[in-house]
């Protein structure tokens, strides 16, 4: 069983899992995915079975906020939800890692954005229900007739089995009682199912982009303790060898002391991981200045590789700390330690340069250089 697999619920909820298993077949845009994920999220925190459409549409923007705004993933070249996220960010001035509550509050208070959310009203709520009414829709090709028929059938189905998960009432959907129980009782599995399908969709539209599965939302917290330990050990090792002046900020070339910040050489919002091979010790002020941009590789790659090589040799008697480099460069411990400075730089370029190009293609600013204040 994979994460997002509904089969674990099959025996207890055969009808629900059967139909849900079909809703994302032949998905060509992001709307159904974010529609369902938004319903699940709202149901998890809302006691009412009646969900206003405008709140669900707003939640779709909230759910797409971090994938589009923070991680710069593409939802598709003609995706209106992606356009709307970018418009909200431009008009609101909200940070790309803004909390969902902040994004939701701004959207619901904006008349102009609320009006544009109506785009999703015409087809998204009804098309999601297509698997429940395959027989009734057979031969009906006109989109407006299909929409009207689905609205009618959704209401009729509430008095029979299998029932659709919701029906329509004015400007809202009303969640079926048994489906409401299903969602709330199995929230973790259902959400994992929705996110699994969303990840597959995003990966297909963002080939070669790393860690898409980790880019559905901003992390609630970050832990760089392992990196700080690694670089702290590297500093002590260099000091013992009389090479303390090699422990420098690669952007300013100034020696670092016991207190330093950790910088993601390639922006975290691109790589979405805290692996050691992309982390480097820097002055706190420099780290704030660089932000979410790509550094000038011609200027800083040689320095970056040099301090990593020094750190690897300073930690050579602690093989566990070197495992992430071995995975990155596909070398064993001895092969890693045998690399000379030029060979090591070449290995690093083979990893960093292609990823940097992908990040630039996604729209990340590049060519950053430190400018003394």
TORZA-810109 format. One record per residue (C-alpha): residue number from 1; x, y, z. Coordinates in steps of 0.5 Angstrom, whole numbers, plus 500, padded with zeros to 3 digits. Layout:
REM residues N
<nr: NUM&c1: X&c2: Y&c3: Z>
...
***
This chain:
REM residues 373
<nr: 1&c1: 500&c2: 500&c3: 500>
<nr: 2&c1: 503&c2: 507&c3: 498>
<nr: 3&c1: 501&c2: 513&c3: 502>
<nr: 4&c1: 495&c2: 516&c3: 499>
<nr: 5&c1: 492&c2: 509&c3: 497>
<nr: 6&c1: 485&c2: 508&c3: 499>
<nr: 7&c1: 485&c2: 501&c3: 499>
<nr: 8&c1: 486&c2: 501&c3: 507>
<nr: 9&c1: 479&c2: 503&c3: 507>
<nr: 10&c1: 476&c2: 499&c3: 502>
<nr: 11&c1: 472&c2: 494&c3: 507>
<nr: 12&c1: 469&c2: 499&c3: 511>
<nr: 13&c1: 467&c2: 504&c3: 506>
<nr: 14&c1: 467&c2: 500&c3: 499>
<nr: 15&c1: 462&c2: 505&c3: 495>
<nr: 16&c1: 466&c2: 511&c3: 498>
<nr: 17&c1: 473&c2: 509&c3: 496>
<nr: 18&c1: 470&c2: 506&c3: 489>
<nr: 19&c1: 468&c2: 513&c3: 487>
<nr: 20&c1: 473&c2: 517&c3: 490>
<nr: 21&c1: 478&c2: 512&c3: 486>
<nr: 22&c1: 476&c2: 515&c3: 479>
<nr: 23&c1: 475&c2: 522&c3: 481>
<nr: 24&c1: 482&c2: 524&c3: 478>
<nr: 25&c1: 483&c2: 519&c3: 472>
<nr: 26&c1: 484&c2: 523&c3: 466>
<nr: 27&c1: 486&c2: 530&c3: 470>
<nr: 28&c1: 488&c2: 535&c3: 465>
<nr: 29&c1: 488&c2: 541&c3: 470>
<nr: 30&c1: 489&c2: 543&c3: 477>
<nr: 31&c1: 482&c2: 545&c3: 479>
<nr: 32&c1: 479&c2: 538&c3: 481>
<nr: 33&c1: 485&c2: 537&c3: 485>
<nr: 34&c1: 485&c2: 543&c3: 489>
<nr: 35&c1: 477&c2: 543&c3: 490>
<nr: 36&c1: 477&c2: 536&c3: 493>
<nr: 37&c1: 483&c2: 538&c3: 498>
<nr: 38&c1: 480&c2: 545&c3: 500>
<nr: 39&c1: 473&c2: 541&c3: 501>
<nr: 40&c1: 477&c2: 536&c3: 506>
<nr: 41&c1: 481&c2: 542&c3: 509>
<nr: 42&c1: 474&c2: 546&c3: 511>
<nr: 43&c1: 470&c2: 540&c3: 513>
<nr: 44&c1: 476&c2: 538&c3: 518>
<nr: 45&c1: 475&c2: 545&c3: 521>
<nr: 46&c1: 468&c2: 546&c3: 520>
<nr: 47&c1: 462&c2: 543&c3: 524>
<nr: 48&c1: 457&c2: 545&c3: 518>
<nr: 49&c1: 455&c2: 541&c3: 513>
<nr: 50&c1: 454&c2: 547&c3: 508>
<nr: 51&c1: 460&c2: 550&c3: 505>
<nr: 52&c1: 459&c2: 556&c3: 501>
<nr: 53&c1: 462&c2: 556&c3: 494>
<nr: 54&c1: 466&c2: 562&c3: 495>
<nr: 55&c1: 469&c2: 559&c3: 501>
<nr: 56&c1: 471&c2: 553&c3: 497>
<nr: 57&c1: 474&c2: 557&c3: 492>
<nr: 58&c1: 478&c2: 562&c3: 496>
<nr: 59&c1: 481&c2: 555&c3: 500>
<nr: 60&c1: 483&c2: 553&c3: 493>
<nr: 61&c1: 487&c2: 559&c3: 492>
<nr: 62&c1: 490&c2: 558&c3: 499>
<nr: 63&c1: 492&c2: 551&c3: 498>
<nr: 64&c1: 495&c2: 553&c3: 491>
<nr: 65&c1: 499&c2: 559&c3: 495>
<nr: 66&c1: 505&c2: 555&c3: 497>
<nr: 67&c1: 506&c2: 551&c3: 491>
<nr: 68&c1: 506&c2: 557&c3: 486>
<nr: 69&c1: 508&c2: 563&c3: 490>
<nr: 70&c1: 513&c2: 560&c3: 495>
<nr: 71&c1: 516&c2: 554&c3: 491>
<nr: 72&c1: 514&c2: 557&c3: 484>
<nr: 73&c1: 511&c2: 550&c3: 481>
<nr: 74&c1: 507&c2: 551&c3: 475>
<nr: 75&c1: 500&c2: 548&c3: 475>
<nr: 76&c1: 500&c2: 549&c3: 467>
<nr: 77&c1: 501&c2: 554&c3: 462>
<nr: 78&c1: 494&c2: 556&c3: 462>
<nr: 79&c1: 492&c2: 555&c3: 469>
<nr: 80&c1: 487&c2: 560&c3: 472>
<nr: 81&c1: 488&c2: 558&c3: 479>
<nr: 82&c1: 496&c2: 559&c3: 478>
<nr: 83&c1: 494&c2: 566&c3: 475>
<nr: 84&c1: 490&c2: 568&c3: 481>
<nr: 85&c1: 495&c2: 566&c3: 486>
<nr: 86&c1: 500&c2: 571&c3: 483>
<nr: 87&c1: 495&c2: 576&c3: 482>
<nr: 88&c1: 493&c2: 575&c3: 490>
<nr: 89&c1: 500&c2: 576&c3: 491>
<nr: 90&c1: 501&c2: 582&c3: 487>
<nr: 91&c1: 495&c2: 586&c3: 490>
<nr: 92&c1: 496&c2: 584&c3: 497>
<nr: 93&c1: 503&c2: 584&c3: 498>
<nr: 94&c1: 503&c2: 578&c3: 502>
<nr: 95&c1: 510&c2: 574&c3: 503>
<nr: 96&c1: 511&c2: 568&c3: 499>
<nr: 97&c1: 511&c2: 564&c3: 505>
<nr: 98&c1: 505&c2: 567&c3: 508>
<nr: 99&c1: 501&c2: 563&c3: 513>
<nr: 100&c1: 494&c2: 560&c3: 510>
<nr: 101&c1: 490&c2: 564&c3: 515>
<nr: 102&c1: 493&c2: 571&c3: 512>
<nr: 103&c1: 492&c2: 569&c3: 505>
<nr: 104&c1: 485&c2: 566&c3: 507>
<nr: 105&c1: 483&c2: 573&c3: 510>
<nr: 106&c1: 486&c2: 577&c3: 505>
<nr: 107&c1: 482&c2: 573&c3: 499>
<nr: 108&c1: 475&c2: 573&c3: 503>
<nr: 109&c1: 476&c2: 581&c3: 504>
<nr: 110&c1: 477&c2: 582&c3: 497>
<nr: 111&c1: 471&c2: 584&c3: 492>
<nr: 112&c1: 475&c2: 584&c3: 486>
<nr: 113&c1: 478&c2: 577&c3: 487>
<nr: 114&c1: 472&c2: 574&c3: 490>
<nr: 115&c1: 469&c2: 576&c3: 483>
<nr: 116&c1: 474&c2: 573&c3: 479>
<nr: 117&c1: 473&c2: 566&c3: 484>
<nr: 118&c1: 467&c2: 565&c3: 480>
<nr: 119&c1: 471&c2: 563&c3: 474>
<nr: 120&c1: 471&c2: 556&c3: 478>
<nr: 121&c1: 463&c2: 556&c3: 479>
<nr: 122&c1: 461&c2: 554&c3: 472>
<nr: 123&c1: 464&c2: 547&c3: 471>
<nr: 124&c1: 469&c2: 545&c3: 477>
<nr: 125&c1: 464&c2: 543&c3: 483>
<nr: 126&c1: 459&c2: 539&c3: 478>
<nr: 127&c1: 465&c2: 536&c3: 474>
<nr: 128&c1: 468&c2: 533&c3: 480>
<nr: 129&c1: 462&c2: 529&c3: 481>
<nr: 130&c1: 462&c2: 525&c3: 474>
<nr: 131&c1: 464&c2: 518&c3: 476>
<nr: 132&c1: 458&c2: 518&c3: 480>
<nr: 133&c1: 453&c2: 519&c3: 474>
<nr: 134&c1: 457&c2: 515&c3: 468>
<nr: 135&c1: 450&c2: 512&c3: 466>
<nr: 136&c1: 446&c2: 518&c3: 466>
<nr: 137&c1: 451&c2: 522&c3: 463>
<nr: 138&c1: 452&c2: 517&c3: 457>
<nr: 139&c1: 451&c2: 521&c3: 450>
<nr: 140&c1: 450&c2: 528&c3: 453>
<nr: 141&c1: 456&c2: 532&c3: 450>
<nr: 142&c1: 453&c2: 539&c3: 451>
<nr: 143&c1: 457&c2: 542&c3: 457>
<nr: 144&c1: 451&c2: 546&c3: 460>
<nr: 145&c1: 446&c2: 540&c3: 459>
<nr: 146&c1: 451&c2: 536&c3: 463>
<nr: 147&c1: 452&c2: 541&c3: 468>
<nr: 148&c1: 445&c2: 541&c3: 469>
<nr: 149&c1: 444&c2: 534&c3: 469>
<nr: 150&c1: 449&c2: 533&c3: 475>
<nr: 151&c1: 446&c2: 538&c3: 479>
<nr: 152&c1: 439&c2: 534&c3: 478>
<nr: 153&c1: 442&c2: 528&c3: 479>
<nr: 154&c1: 446&c2: 530&c3: 486>
<nr: 155&c1: 440&c2: 532&c3: 489>
<nr: 156&c1: 436&c2: 525&c3: 487>
<nr: 157&c1: 442&c2: 521&c3: 489>
<nr: 158&c1: 441&c2: 523&c3: 497>
<nr: 159&c1: 435&c2: 519&c3: 497>
<nr: 160&c1: 439&c2: 513&c3: 494>
<nr: 161&c1: 445&c2: 509&c3: 494>
<nr: 162&c1: 450&c2: 510&c3: 492>
<nr: 163&c1: 449&c2: 518&c3: 494>
<nr: 164&c1: 454&c2: 523&c3: 491>
<nr: 165&c1: 458&c2: 526&c3: 497>
<nr: 166&c1: 455&c2: 533&c3: 496>
<nr: 167&c1: 449&c2: 536&c3: 493>
<nr: 168&c1: 448&c2: 544&c3: 491>
<nr: 169&c1: 443&c2: 549&c3: 495>
<nr: 170&c1: 443&c2: 556&c3: 492>
<nr: 171&c1: 451&c2: 558&c3: 493>
<nr: 172&c1: 453&c2: 553&c3: 497>
<nr: 173&c1: 454&c2: 545&c3: 497>
<nr: 174&c1: 451&c2: 541&c3: 502>
<nr: 175&c1: 456&c2: 535&c3: 504>
<nr: 176&c1: 452&c2: 528&c3: 505>
<nr: 177&c1: 451&c2: 526&c3: 512>
<nr: 178&c1: 455&c2: 519&c3: 511>
<nr: 179&c1: 460&c2: 522&c3: 507>
<nr: 180&c1: 461&c2: 527&c3: 512>
<nr: 181&c1: 462&c2: 522&c3: 517>
<nr: 182&c1: 467&c2: 518&c3: 512>
<nr: 183&c1: 471&c2: 525&c3: 511>
<nr: 184&c1: 472&c2: 526&c3: 519>
<nr: 185&c1: 473&c2: 519&c3: 521>
<nr: 186&c1: 478&c2: 518&c3: 515>
<nr: 187&c1: 481&c2: 525&c3: 515>
<nr: 188&c1: 489&c2: 523&c3: 515>
<nr: 189&c1: 488&c2: 517&c3: 509>
<nr: 190&c1: 483&c2: 522&c3: 505>
<nr: 191&c1: 488&c2: 528&c3: 505>
<nr: 192&c1: 494&c2: 523&c3: 504>
<nr: 193&c1: 490&c2: 521&c3: 498>
<nr: 194&c1: 488&c2: 528&c3: 495>
<nr: 195&c1: 496&c2: 530&c3: 496>
<nr: 196&c1: 498&c2: 524&c3: 493>
<nr: 197&c1: 494&c2: 525&c3: 487>
<nr: 198&c1: 496&c2: 533&c3: 487>
<nr: 199&c1: 504&c2: 531&c3: 487>
<nr: 200&c1: 503&c2: 526&c3: 481>
<nr: 201&c1: 500&c2: 532&c3: 477>
<nr: 202&c1: 505&c2: 537&c3: 479>
<nr: 203&c1: 511&c2: 532&c3: 478>
<nr: 204&c1: 508&c2: 531&c3: 471>
<nr: 205&c1: 508&c2: 539&c3: 470>
<nr: 206&c1: 515&c2: 540&c3: 473>
<nr: 207&c1: 519&c2: 535&c3: 470>
<nr: 208&c1: 526&c2: 535&c3: 474>
<nr: 209&c1: 524&c2: 539&c3: 479>
<nr: 210&c1: 527&c2: 536&c3: 486>
<nr: 211&c1: 522&c2: 535&c3: 492>
<nr: 212&c1: 516&c2: 536&c3: 489>
<nr: 213&c1: 512&c2: 532&c3: 494>
<nr: 214&c1: 515&c2: 537&c3: 500>
<nr: 215&c1: 513&c2: 543&c3: 496>
<nr: 216&c1: 505&c2: 542&c3: 497>
<nr: 217&c1: 506&c2: 547&c3: 504>
<nr: 218&c1: 511&c2: 551&c3: 507>
<nr: 219&c1: 514&c2: 547&c3: 513>
<nr: 220&c1: 511&c2: 549&c3: 520>
<nr: 221&c1: 519&c2: 549&c3: 523>
<nr: 222&c1: 526&c2: 548&c3: 520>
<nr: 223&c1: 531&c2: 544&c3: 524>
<nr: 224&c1: 538&c2: 546&c3: 522>
<nr: 225&c1: 542&c2: 543&c3: 528>
<nr: 226&c1: 545&c2: 537&c3: 524>
<nr: 227&c1: 548&c2: 542&c3: 519>
<nr: 228&c1: 550&c2: 547&c3: 525>
<nr: 229&c1: 554&c2: 541&c3: 528>
<nr: 230&c1: 557&c2: 539&c3: 522>
<nr: 231&c1: 560&c2: 546&c3: 521>
<nr: 232&c1: 562&c2: 547&c3: 528>
<nr: 233&c1: 566&c2: 540&c3: 528>
<nr: 234&c1: 569&c2: 543&c3: 521>
<nr: 235&c1: 571&c2: 549&c3: 525>
<nr: 236&c1: 574&c2: 546&c3: 531>
<nr: 237&c1: 578&c2: 541&c3: 526>
<nr: 238&c1: 581&c2: 546&c3: 522>
<nr: 239&c1: 583&c2: 550&c3: 528>
<nr: 240&c1: 586&c2: 544&c3: 531>
<nr: 241&c1: 590&c2: 544&c3: 524>
<nr: 242&c1: 592&c2: 551&c3: 525>
<nr: 243&c1: 587&c2: 553&c3: 519>
<nr: 244&c1: 582&c2: 557&c3: 522>
<nr: 245&c1: 583&c2: 562&c3: 517>
<nr: 246&c1: 580&c2: 557&c3: 512>
<nr: 247&c1: 573&c2: 557&c3: 516>
<nr: 248&c1: 570&c2: 563&c3: 512>
<nr: 249&c1: 564&c2: 566&c3: 510>
<nr: 250&c1: 564&c2: 565&c3: 502>
<nr: 251&c1: 561&c2: 571&c3: 500>
<nr: 252&c1: 565&c2: 576&c3: 504>
<nr: 253&c1: 571&c2: 572&c3: 505>
<nr: 254&c1: 572&c2: 574&c3: 512>
<nr: 255&c1: 573&c2: 569&c3: 518>
<nr: 256&c1: 567&c2: 566&c3: 522>
<nr: 257&c1: 567&c2: 565&c3: 529>
<nr: 258&c1: 564&c2: 560&c3: 533>
<nr: 259&c1: 557&c2: 564&c3: 532>
<nr: 260&c1: 555&c2: 563&c3: 525>
<nr: 261&c1: 548&c2: 562&c3: 520>
<nr: 262&c1: 547&c2: 557&c3: 515>
<nr: 263&c1: 545&c2: 559&c3: 508>
<nr: 264&c1: 542&c2: 554&c3: 503>
<nr: 265&c1: 547&c2: 556&c3: 497>
<nr: 266&c1: 541&c2: 554&c3: 492>
<nr: 267&c1: 535&c2: 557&c3: 495>
<nr: 268&c1: 531&c2: 552&c3: 500>
<nr: 269&c1: 525&c2: 554&c3: 496>
<nr: 270&c1: 528&c2: 551&c3: 490>
<nr: 271&c1: 531&c2: 545&c3: 493>
<nr: 272&c1: 526&c2: 544&c3: 499>
<nr: 273&c1: 531&c2: 540&c3: 503>
<nr: 274&c1: 537&c2: 541&c3: 508>
<nr: 275&c1: 542&c2: 536&c3: 506>
<nr: 276&c1: 549&c2: 538&c3: 508>
<nr: 277&c1: 552&c2: 539&c3: 501>
<nr: 278&c1: 548&c2: 545&c3: 499>
<nr: 279&c1: 549&c2: 548&c3: 506>
<nr: 280&c1: 554&c2: 553&c3: 508>
<nr: 281&c1: 556&c2: 557&c3: 514>
<nr: 282&c1: 555&c2: 565&c3: 513>
<nr: 283&c1: 555&c2: 571&c3: 517>
<nr: 284&c1: 548&c2: 572&c3: 519>
<nr: 285&c1: 547&c2: 579&c3: 516>
<nr: 286&c1: 549&c2: 576&c3: 509>
<nr: 287&c1: 544&c2: 570&c3: 510>
<nr: 288&c1: 539&c2: 576&c3: 510>
<nr: 289&c1: 541&c2: 580&c3: 505>
<nr: 290&c1: 542&c2: 574&c3: 500>
<nr: 291&c1: 535&c2: 571&c3: 501>
<nr: 292&c1: 531&c2: 567&c3: 496>
<nr: 293&c1: 536&c2: 568&c3: 490>
<nr: 294&c1: 541&c2: 564&c3: 486>
<nr: 295&c1: 548&c2: 566&c3: 488>
<nr: 296&c1: 553&c2: 568&c3: 482>
<nr: 297&c1: 556&c2: 561&c3: 481>
<nr: 298&c1: 563&c2: 564&c3: 477>
<nr: 299&c1: 564&c2: 568&c3: 483>
<nr: 300&c1: 562&c2: 563&c3: 489>
<nr: 301&c1: 562&c2: 556&c3: 487>
<nr: 302&c1: 570&c2: 555&c3: 487>
<nr: 303&c1: 569&c2: 558&c3: 495>
<nr: 304&c1: 563&c2: 554&c3: 496>
<nr: 305&c1: 567&c2: 548&c3: 494>
<nr: 306&c1: 573&c2: 549&c3: 497>
<nr: 307&c1: 570&c2: 550&c3: 504>
<nr: 308&c1: 566&c2: 544&c3: 503>
<nr: 309&c1: 572&c2: 540&c3: 501>
<nr: 310&c1: 576&c2: 543&c3: 508>
<nr: 311&c1: 570&c2: 541&c3: 512>
<nr: 312&c1: 570&c2: 534&c3: 509>
<nr: 313&c1: 577&c2: 533&c3: 511>
<nr: 314&c1: 576&c2: 536&c3: 518>
<nr: 315&c1: 570&c2: 531&c3: 519>
<nr: 316&c1: 574&c2: 525&c3: 515>
<nr: 317&c1: 574&c2: 521&c3: 522>
<nr: 318&c1: 566&c2: 521&c3: 522>
<nr: 319&c1: 564&c2: 518&c3: 516>
<nr: 320&c1: 556&c2: 518&c3: 518>
<nr: 321&c1: 557&c2: 526&c3: 517>
<nr: 322&c1: 559&c2: 525&c3: 510>
<nr: 323&c1: 554&c2: 520&c3: 508>
<nr: 324&c1: 550&c2: 526&c3: 504>
<nr: 325&c1: 556&c2: 527&c3: 500>
<nr: 326&c1: 557&c2: 520&c3: 498>
<nr: 327&c1: 549&c2: 520&c3: 496>
<nr: 328&c1: 550&c2: 526&c3: 492>
<nr: 329&c1: 556&c2: 525&c3: 488>
<nr: 330&c1: 555&c2: 517&c3: 488>
<nr: 331&c1: 562&c2: 516&c3: 491>
<nr: 332&c1: 564&c2: 511&c3: 497>
<nr: 333&c1: 568&c2: 514&c3: 503>
<nr: 334&c1: 575&c2: 513&c3: 500>
<nr: 335&c1: 573&c2: 516&c3: 493>
<nr: 336&c1: 570&c2: 522&c3: 496>
<nr: 337&c1: 577&c2: 523&c3: 501>
<nr: 338&c1: 581&c2: 522&c3: 495>
<nr: 339&c1: 578&c2: 528&c3: 491>
<nr: 340&c1: 583&c2: 534&c3: 489>
<nr: 341&c1: 580&c2: 541&c3: 489>
<nr: 342&c1: 579&c2: 541&c3: 482>
<nr: 343&c1: 576&c2: 534&c3: 482>
<nr: 344&c1: 572&c2: 536&c3: 487>
<nr: 345&c1: 570&c2: 543&c3: 484>
<nr: 346&c1: 568&c2: 539&c3: 478>
<nr: 347&c1: 564&c2: 534&c3: 482>
<nr: 348&c1: 560&c2: 540&c3: 485>
<nr: 349&c1: 559&c2: 544&c3: 478>
<nr: 350&c1: 556&c2: 537&c3: 475>
<nr: 351&c1: 550&c2: 538&c3: 481>
<nr: 352&c1: 549&c2: 545&c3: 482>
<nr: 353&c1: 550&c2: 548&c3: 475>
<nr: 354&c1: 544&c2: 544&c3: 472>
<nr: 355&c1: 539&c2: 545&c3: 478>
<nr: 356&c1: 541&c2: 552&c3: 478>
<nr: 357&c1: 539&c2: 553&c3: 471>
<nr: 358&c1: 532&c2: 549&c3: 473>
<nr: 359&c1: 531&c2: 554&c3: 478>
<nr: 360&c1: 532&c2: 560&c3: 473>
<nr: 361&c1: 527&c2: 557&c3: 469>
<nr: 362&c1: 522&c2: 557&c3: 474>
<nr: 363&c1: 524&c2: 564&c3: 475>
<nr: 364&c1: 528&c2: 565&c3: 481>
<nr: 365&c1: 533&c2: 571&c3: 481>
<nr: 366&c1: 540&c2: 569&c3: 480>
<nr: 367&c1: 547&c2: 572&c3: 479>
<nr: 368&c1: 547&c2: 575&c3: 487>
<nr: 369&c1: 553&c2: 578&c3: 489>
<nr: 370&c1: 554&c2: 581&c3: 496>
<nr: 371&c1: 555&c2: 588&c3: 496>
<nr: 372&c1: 558&c2: 591&c3: 503>
<nr: 373&c1: 554&c2: 596&c3: 506>
***
